[in-house]
Amino acid sequence: MKKKDILKRMMVRESHDLILKGFILQGFGTVRLGLRRPRRKGLKLVDSGKDNIYTITLVLNPYDAKGGEENTWQKTWDTTDKPQYSSDQPIVDVLYNLTLEEAKRNIEPDGTLRTGAKWGGVWTRDISYSIFLAFAYHEPEIAKNSLMKKVSRQRIIQDTGSGGAWPISSDRTTWVLAAWEIYKVTGDLDWLRQSYIVIKNTLDDDAKTIGMTRSGMNRGESSFLDWREQTYPKWMDNKDIYMSENLGTNVVHFQANMILSQMASILGEASDSYLQKAQK
């Protein structure tokens, strides 16, 4: 039997000897972390002598005393105005405080949330998921500013994607999830009225373009996994992507129509058509 066939049949167990750069805690404000790729030289499966179980030891993040500032975080911003958390696990407390500080650092001078270290400005998809998951609660006013930054002509702006943007990329309706989350947190009826108009215009446009399918689903590129070279086969061009009916994106469209129906009911507007669209 060939060696490769033996490897396919045997049980392989990885023994992870994790050598991190040492967690150095100073109260709840300092932690030393570091992430590096494992050293790949000399990796070898070793016979343990126990029923063809082979082991491999991966050394991850070897401690480097010369690593300097890149491995150290010291709390420098006041976050006492935010929800506080403490536990009997110091590393969890430190990571929570780090998260609070990073969130504050991400607020731009114009009162919006920055997309990332290398991505300036506001991106519809990124900011919407962030607001839905956390920022509607932590920074509701900043969240509102960020969402309205992605509105033009009372419609949601689509991020760039395959073919340029909308309608090939059609997941701008993630904005709806975030807007609704802000309302649930704040109960702000003025915000509900403002976002309702934007969402209604957007979904009405979608119904006339990406929603004209026999199946009743919407067309468009996958949401979140939006790097087409890694998501679609090479033979699919922009036309093929537009004609596709992606499950993940349609989940967002479904929820957007459900939310618009609920908004309309609260505001005394007609809601049946959006509920029917969602359930179609």
TATA-V230687 format. One record per residue. N is the residue number from 1. RES is the residue in three letters. BURIAL is I if it has 16 or more other C-alpha atoms within 10 Angstrom, else O. Layout:
n:res:burial
N:RES:BURIAL
N:RES:BURIAL
//
This chain:
n:res:burial
1:MET:O
2:LYS:O
3:LYS:O
4:LYS:O
5:ASP:O
6:ILE:O
7:LEU:O
8:LYS:O
9:ARG:O
10:MET:O
11:MET:O
12:VAL:I
13:ARG:O
14:GLU:O
15:SER:O
16:HIS:O
17:ASP:O
18:LEU:O
19:ILE:O
20:LEU:I
21:LYS:I
22:GLY:I
23:PHE:O
24:ILE:O
25:LEU:O
26:GLN:O
27:GLY:O
28:PHE:I
29:GLY:I
30:THR:I
31:VAL:I
32:ARG:I
33:LEU:I
34:GLY:I
35:LEU:O
36:ARG:O
37:ARG:O
38:PRO:O
39:ARG:O
40:ARG:O
41:LYS:O
42:GLY:O
43:LEU:O
44:LYS:O
45:LEU:O
46:VAL:O
47:ASP:O
48:SER:O
49:GLY:O
50:LYS:O
51:ASP:O
52:ASN:O
53:ILE:O
54:TYR:I
55:THR:I
56:ILE:I
57:THR:O
58:LEU:I
59:VAL:I
60:LEU:I
61:ASN:I
62:PRO:I
63:TYR:O
64:ASP:O
65:ALA:O
66:LYS:O
67:GLY:O
68:GLY:O
69:GLU:O
70:GLU:O
71:ASN:I
72:THR:O
73:TRP:I
74:GLN:O
75:LYS:O
76:THR:O
77:TRP:O
78:ASP:O
79:THR:O
80:THR:O
81:ASP:O
82:LYS:O
83:PRO:O
84:GLN:O
85:TYR:O
86:SER:O
87:SER:O
88:ASP:O
89:GLN:O
90:PRO:I
91:ILE:I
92:VAL:O
93:ASP:I
94:VAL:I
95:LEU:O
96:TYR:I
97:ASN:I
98:LEU:I
99:THR:O
100:LEU:I
101:GLU:I
102:GLU:O
103:ALA:I
104:LYS:O
105:ARG:O
106:ASN:I
107:ILE:I
108:GLU:I
109:PRO:O
110:ASP:O
111:GLY:O
112:THR:I
113:LEU:I
114:ARG:I
115:THR:I
116:GLY:O
117:ALA:O
118:LYS:O
119:TRP:O
120:GLY:O
121:GLY:O
122:VAL:I
123:TRP:I
124:THR:I
125:ARG:I
126:ASP:I
127:ILE:I
128:SER:I
129:TYR:I
130:SER:O
131:ILE:I
132:PHE:I
133:LEU:O
134:ALA:O
135:PHE:I
136:ALA:I
137:TYR:I
138:HIS:I
139:GLU:I
140:PRO:I
141:GLU:I
142:ILE:I
143:ALA:I
144:LYS:I
145:ASN:O
146:SER:I
147:LEU:I
148:MET:I
149:LYS:I
150:LYS:I
151:VAL:I
152:SER:O
153:ARG:O
154:GLN:I
155:ARG:I
156:ILE:I
157:ILE:I
158:GLN:I
159:ASP:I
160:THR:O
161:GLY:I
162:SER:I
163:GLY:O
164:GLY:O
165:ALA:I
166:TRP:I
167:PRO:I
168:ILE:I
169:SER:I
170:SER:I
171:ASP:I
172:ARG:I
173:THR:I
174:THR:I
175:TRP:I
176:VAL:I
177:LEU:I
178:ALA:I
179:ALA:I
180:TRP:I
181:GLU:I
182:ILE:I
183:TYR:I
184:LYS:O
185:VAL:O
186:THR:O
187:GLY:O
188:ASP:O
189:LEU:O
190:ASP:O
191:TRP:O
192:LEU:I
193:ARG:O
194:GLN:O
195:SER:I
196:TYR:I
197:ILE:O
198:VAL:I
199:ILE:I
200:LYS:I
201:ASN:O
202:THR:I
203:LEU:I
204:ASP:O
205:ASP:O
206:ASP:I
207:ALA:O
208:LYS:O
209:THR:O
210:ILE:I
211:GLY:I
212:MET:O
213:THR:O
214:ARG:O
215:SER:O
216:GLY:O
217:MET:I
218:ASN:I
219:ARG:I
220:GLY:I
221:GLU:I
222:SER:I
223:SER:I
224:PHE:O
225:LEU:O
226:ASP:I
227:TRP:O
228:ARG:I
229:GLU:O
230:GLN:O
231:THR:O
232:TYR:I
233:PRO:O
234:LYS:O
235:TRP:O
236:MET:O
237:ASP:O
238:ASN:I
239:LYS:O
240:ASP:O
241:ILE:I
242:TYR:I
243:MET:O
244:SER:I
245:GLU:I
246:ASN:I
247:LEU:I
248:GLY:O
249:THR:I
250:ASN:I
251:VAL:O
252:VAL:I
253:HIS:I
254:PHE:I
255:GLN:I
256:ALA:I
257:ASN:I
258:MET:I
259:ILE:I
260:LEU:I
261:SER:I
262:GLN:I
263:MET:I
264:ALA:I
265:SER:O
266:ILE:O
267:LEU:O
268:GLY:O
269:GLU:O
270:ALA:O
271:SER:I
272:ASP:O
273:SER:O
274:TYR:I
275:LEU:I
276:GLN:O
277:LYS:I
278:ALA:I
279:GLN:O
280:LYS:O
//
